[in-house]
Amino acid sequence: MPNPLNGLRVIGLPARNVTLAIAVTYAGLLMVVTAWLWIARMLTTRGARHPAPERRELGRTAILWGVPLALAPPMFSKDIYSYLAQSATLARGIDPYSIGPAQALGIDGPLVRGIPTVWRDTPAPYGPLFLGLGRGITALSGDNVVLGILEHRLLALAGVALLVWVLPRLASRFDLDAGLVLWLGAANPLVLFHMVSGIHNESIMLPLMLLGLWVMLGRDDTVQPWWRITAGAALIVAAASVKLPALLALGFVGVYLVRRRGGRLVDWAVTTAWLSAIAAAVLTFFSLATGLGFNWVRGLSAPSALSSPPCRSAPTSACSPARSAGSPGSVTTSTPRWA
């Protein structure tokens, strides 16, 4: 789509000068990282040292850093365009775990043009909950790329807000300073550039996972009632329905629960069966509710499809993106899709 700043004086200059645009972008990135590290020098495990910002001041600082990124186009990643195309594929009744966006929507489709060539023929590697949310976004935005990006960004910002809400509560649970935890977990350049600017779906996965941890663990060291453990486990599995690595958290909490209950063999058996049943029930619910079934399990192998020994050696023309779109004789590159 055309750049709306083209033709404007001064403000349109970076759009016409790629080198200048890159220099300004990375200068700003360096300034944010430097400020973030400077704040770290004044934070300790027991709180802030003057003149370090307190918890509320740190929250306001993170908001001030995030607002310009939230108003700007997506940067540092083009995954958002894959999200839009995969959701549109599902909205058209096509299985996004079987074929890539280019095959489903056409190589010249407005939702496909922004996808890097190497990913245009790659099936979706994400969970059913995320694609179900994306289908809802597609129902509102259709083929409008700008509107779809705005809707995904609102969803990402809601996830970041949940992250800011749950982190101090987890900090209190483990007797840590909330300001220090917010500095590391929310006012972090990775969160700003990866979740807010890049609109990656970790902005949904991580808050759901951490909320599930907080619900399962409670406010103290006592073992929580069964309904809290069940609800927290369901939230963690919901996070895994966005991106599967979140399911690892359920295993760690399960080990904690077993140890709190005495660590006997019967405790291992009961806890494992309990959490496994919750995981199976929640995954089945999202699989059937979205109409995707369990095809998403097959989609997990999508990242490994882009692997070829010649492309891991010195760069050659055989590994260029132009030859990695699935054409005869093409050789694809090895790029991790979970990033």
C-alpha positions in Angstrom: 0.0 0.0 0.0 1.3 3.6 -0.7 3.0 5.4 2.1 0.7 8.3 3.3 3.7 10.4 4.1 5.1 10.4 0.6 5.3 13.9 -0.8 5.2 15.7 2.6 8.1 18.0 3.5 10.5 17.1 6.3 8.3 14.3 7.8 8.3 12.5 4.5 12.0 12.6 4.1 12.8 9.3 5.9 10.3 7.5 3.6 12.4 8.6 0.6 15.8 7.8 2.2 16.0 4.3 3.5 19.5 4.8 5.0 18.2 7.8 7.0 15.1 5.9 8.1 17.2 2.9 9.4 19.6 5.2 11.2 16.8 7.1 13.0 15.1 3.9 13.9 18.1 2.2 15.4 19.2 5.4 17.2 15.8 5.5 18.9 16.1 1.8 19.7 19.5 2.4 21.3 18.2 5.3 23.4 15.3 3.2 24.8 17.7 0.3 25.6 20.2 2.7 27.3 17.4 4.3 29.4 16.1 0.9 30.4 19.6 -0.3 31.5 20.1 3.0 33.4 17.0 2.4 35.4 18.3 -1.1 36.2 21.3 0.4 38.0 18.9 1.9 40.5 16.8 -1.1 41.2 17.4 -3.9 43.7 15.6 -7.0 44.8 14.2 -5.0 47.7 13.0 -2.0 45.8 14.2 1.2 44.2 17.0 3.5 45.2 16.5 7.2 44.7 16.1 8.6 42.1 14.9 5.4 40.5 11.2 5.5 39.5 8.7 3.9 41.7 6.2 1.3 40.5 3.7 3.8 39.2 6.4 6.0 37.6 7.8 3.0 35.9 4.4 2.1 34.5 4.0 5.6 33.1 7.5 5.4 31.6 6.6 2.1 29.9 3.4 3.7 28.5 5.3 6.7 27.2 7.8 4.4 25.5 5.0 2.2 24.0 2.6 4.9 22.7 4.7 6.0 19.7 5.3 2.3 18.8 1.5 1.6 19.1 0.7 4.4 16.7 3.4 3.5 14.2 3.2 0.8 11.5 4.5 -2.7 12.5 8.3 -2.8 12.7 11.0 -5.4 13.2 8.8 -8.2 12.0 6.3 -9.0 9.2 4.6 -11.9 11.0 1.4 -9.8 11.4 0.8 -10.2 7.6 1.0 -14.0 8.0 -1.5 -13.8 10.8 -3.9 -11.8 8.6 -3.6 -14.2 5.7 -3.9 -17.4 7.8 -7.0 -16.0 9.5 -8.6 -15.1 6.2 -7.8 -18.6 4.9 -9.8 -20.0 7.8 -12.6 -17.5 7.3 -13.0 -18.7 3.8 -13.5 -22.3 5.0 -10.1 -23.5 4.0 -7.8 -25.4 6.3 -4.9 -23.1 7.1 -2.9 -26.1 8.4 -2.9 -27.8 5.0 -1.9 -25.0 2.5 -0.1 -21.7 2.7 -1.7 -18.2 2.2 -0.5 -17.9 -1.4 -2.3 -21.1 -2.4 -5.5 -20.2 -0.5 -5.8 -16.5 -1.3 -3.8 -16.1 -4.5 -0.2 -14.7 -4.8 -1.6 -11.2 -5.7 -4.1 -11.1 -2.8 -3.9 -7.9 -0.7 -3.3 -10.0 2.5 -0.5 -12.0 0.8 1.7 -9.3 -0.7 3.2 -8.2 2.7 4.2 -11.8 3.6 7.9 -12.6 3.0 8.2 -14.9 0.0 9.7 -17.7 2.1 6.5 -17.9 4.2 3.8 -17.5 1.6 3.4 -21.3 1.0 3.9 -22.2 4.6 0.8 -23.6 6.6 -0.1 -22.0 9.9 2.0 -23.3 12.9 -0.2 -21.6 15.5 -2.9 -23.0 17.8 -6.7 -23.1 17.2 -7.5 -20.3 19.7 -5.3 -17.8 17.9 -6.7 -18.6 14.5 -10.2 -18.4 15.9 -9.5 -14.9 17.2 -8.0 -14.0 13.9 -11.1 -15.2 12.1 -13.1 -12.8 14.2 -10.8 -10.0 13.2 -11.1 -11.0 9.6 -14.9 -10.8 9.9 -14.6 -7.1 10.8 -11.7 -6.1 8.5 -12.1 -8.3 5.5 -9.2 -7.6 3.1 -8.4 -4.2 4.6 -4.8 -4.7 5.7 -4.6 -1.5 7.8 -7.8 -2.2 9.7 -6.7 -5.8 10.3 -3.4 -4.6 11.7 -5.1 -2.1 14.0 -7.4 -4.8 15.3 -4.5 -7.2 16.0 -2.7 -4.4 17.7 -5.6 -3.6 20.0 -5.6 -7.3 20.9 -1.9 -7.2 21.5 -2.2 -4.1 23.7 -5.0 -5.8 25.7 -2.6 -8.6 26.3 0.2 -6.3 27.4 -2.2 -4.6 29.8 -3.0 -8.0 31.3 0.7 -8.6 31.6 1.2 -5.3 33.5 -1.7 -6.3 35.8 -0.6 -9.8 36.6 3.2 -9.3 37.1 2.9 -7.3 40.4 0.6 -10.0 41.8 3.1 -12.7 40.9 5.9 -10.6 42.4 3.9 -10.3 45.7 3.4 -14.1 45.6 7.1 -14.7 45.6 8.0 -11.7 47.8 9.8 -9.7 45.0 9.7 -6.0 44.4 6.9 -5.2 42.0 8.9 -2.4 40.4 11.8 -4.7 39.6 9.4 -7.3 38.1 7.7 -4.7 36.0 11.0 -3.3 34.8 12.1 -6.8 33.6 8.7 -8.1 32.4 6.8 -5.1 31.1 9.0 -2.0 30.6 11.4 -4.1 28.6 12.6 -3.3 25.1 11.7 -6.8 24.0 8.1 -6.4 25.1 7.9 -3.0 23.5 9.5 -3.9 20.1 8.3 -7.5 19.9 4.8 -7.3 21.3 3.7 -3.7 20.9 5.5 -2.8 17.7 5.8 -6.2 16.1 2.3 -7.4 17.2 3.6 -10.9 17.8 1.1 -13.4 19.3 3.3 -13.8 22.4 1.4 -10.7 23.6 -1.6 -13.1 24.0 0.2 -16.3 25.0 2.4 -14.9 27.8 -0.3 -12.9 29.7 -2.6 -15.9 29.6 0.1 -18.2 30.8 1.2 -15.9 33.7 -2.4 -15.4 34.7 -2.9 -19.1 34.8 0.2 -19.4 37.0 -1.1 -16.8 39.4 -4.5 -18.5 39.7 -2.9 -21.9 40.3 -0.4 -20.7 42.8 -2.6 -18.3 44.8 -1.3 -15.6 47.1 0.7 -17.8 49.5 2.4 -21.1 49.8 -0.7 -23.1 50.7 -2.0 -25.5 48.1 -5.0 -23.9 46.4 -8.4 -25.5 46.2 -9.1 -27.8 43.2 -11.3 -25.2 41.4 -8.4 -22.7 41.3 -5.9 -25.2 40.1 -8.4 -26.3 37.4 -9.1 -22.8 36.3 -5.4 -21.8 36.2 -4.5 -24.9 34.3 -7.2 -24.2 31.8 -5.8 -20.7 31.3 -2.3 -22.1 30.7 -3.7 -24.6 28.1 -5.6 -21.7 26.5 -2.2 -19.9 26.2 -0.9 -23.1 24.5 -3.8 -22.9 22.1 -2.2 -19.7 20.9 1.4 -21.0 20.8 2.2 -24.5 22.1 5.4 -23.7 24.1 3.2 -22.2 26.9 2.2 -25.8 27.7 5.6 -26.3 29.4 4.5 -24.0 32.2 1.8 -26.6 33.2 4.6 -29.2 33.7 6.5 -27.0 36.0 3.5 -26.1 38.1 2.6 -29.8 38.2 6.0 -30.6 39.7 5.5 -27.9 42.3 2.0 -29.2 43.2 3.4 -32.8 43.6 6.1 -31.6 45.9 3.7 -29.6 48.0 1.5 -32.6 48.4 4.3 -34.8 49.6 6.0 -36.1 46.5 4.6 -39.6 46.8 4.0 -41.8 43.8 0.3 -41.5 44.2 0.7 -37.7 44.2 2.5 -37.9 40.9 -0.1 -40.2 39.4 -3.1 -38.1 40.5 -1.6 -34.7 39.5 -0.4 -36.0 36.1 -3.8 -37.5 35.3 -5.6 -34.4 36.6 -3.6 -31.9 34.6 -3.5 -34.1 31.5 -7.3 -34.4 31.5 -7.6 -30.6 31.8 -5.2 -30.1 28.9 -7.1 -32.6 26.7 -10.4 -31.1 27.5 -9.4 -27.5 26.8 -7.5 -28.3 23.6 -10.5 -30.4 22.4 -12.9 -27.6 23.1 -10.9 -25.0 21.1 -10.2 -27.5 18.3 -13.9 -28.2 17.9 -15.2 -24.7 18.6 -13.1 -23.2 15.8 -14.0 -26.0 13.4 -10.3 -26.9 12.9 -10.4 -30.2 14.5 -6.9 -31.5 15.4 -5.3 -30.5 12.1 -3.3 -27.9 14.1 -1.1 -30.8 15.4 0.0 -31.4 11.8 0.7 -27.6 11.5 3.4 -27.9 14.3 5.8 -29.4 11.7 5.5 -26.3 9.5 8.7 -24.7 10.9 10.8 -27.8 10.0 9.6 -27.7 6.4 11.9 -24.8 5.7 15.1 -26.7 6.2 17.8 -27.4 3.6 21.5 -28.1 4.2 22.7 -26.0 1.2 21.0 -22.9 2.7 22.9 -23.3 6.0 26.2 -22.9 4.2 27.6 -20.0 2.3 24.8 -17.9 0.6 24.1 -18.8 -2.9 21.5 -17.9 -5.5 19.7 -21.2 -4.9 18.8 -19.9 -1.4 17.4 -16.6 -2.5 13.8 -15.8 -1.4 12.7 -15.7 -5.1 13.3 -19.5 -5.4 11.8 -20.4 -2.0 8.1 -20.0 -2.9 7.5 -23.6 -3.6 8.4 -23.5 -7.3 9.9 -26.6 -8.9 13.6 -27.1 -8.0 13.4 -24.5 -5.3 15.5 -24.7 -2.1 14.2 -23.1 1.0 15.9 -21.5 3.9 16.1 -22.7 7.5 14.3 -19.9 9.5 12.6 -20.7 12.8 8.9 -19.9 12.6 8.4 -19.8 16.3 10.3 -16.5 16.6 
